[in-house]
Amino acid sequence: MLGHHYTRTFLETAVASLNAGCNLELSYGMRNNVFMRIPQALAMGNITLQMLRDRVRPLFYTRMRLGEFDPPAMNPYSALNLSVVQSPEHRNLSLEAAVKSFVLLKNSRGTLPLRAQDLPGKRLAVVGPFADNPRVLFGDYAPVPEPRYIYTLRRGLETLPVNVSFAAGCREPRCQRYSRAEVVGAVGAADMVVVCLGTGTDVETEARDRSDLSLPGHQLELLQDAVQ
């Protein structure tokens, strides 16, 4: 109604939403939200009581499964804390998910994976604003774990038997201030270079889309300096 003008009133919006199958409103803290018009829509015959029951039933089914109507002592979810969420089993599952979700667009001459037995004596440079900044590694609405569980590219690569040099080039994703000398100095003597670029929530989030998909700021220049 407000952004796309698909409907004109809160009542019309409530009816359209219910007819489309929506049963829960995220109302941004409004006291007088859209679904407050449901009783009026029911009274006017815009929706039926059976439809309303069909929409409400899965909400309460979910709340019952979550134990919201049980005494806290009977609810196993009440005892969950970060020691459970960040348990070794869950961290191993996160690692497995990360490995299986990799998208490798190109692997010239079989460069990857980096094998520990081939690395002694090699020099590796890791550069870019995403190379060693934990804050920028998480997307919009992402949970942030304890810092000791966050492995940046630099931290991960430094676990390998290889000499790692590092240069951010620019301190944040917008990359307005770029130090070419810093990057060139880090990659100059390297056998391998890992360049870490992107956008992150500093640049784009929900309701803050970008008009193009190009790298922000001087990041493209950083990439060109790293691989020339």
Buried (B, 14 or more C-beta within 10 A) or exposed (E): BEEEEEBEEBBBBBBBBBEEEBBEBEEEEEEEBBBBBBEEBBEEEBBEEEBBEEBEEEEEEEEEEEBEEEEEEEBEEEEEEEEEEBEEEEEEEEEEEEEEEEEEEEEEEEEEEBEEEEBEEBBBBBBBBBBBBBEBBBEEEEEEBEEEEEBBBBBEBBEBEBBBBBBBBBBBBBBEEBBBEBBBBBBEEBEBBBBBBBBBBBBBEEEEEEEEEEBBBBBEBBBEBBEE
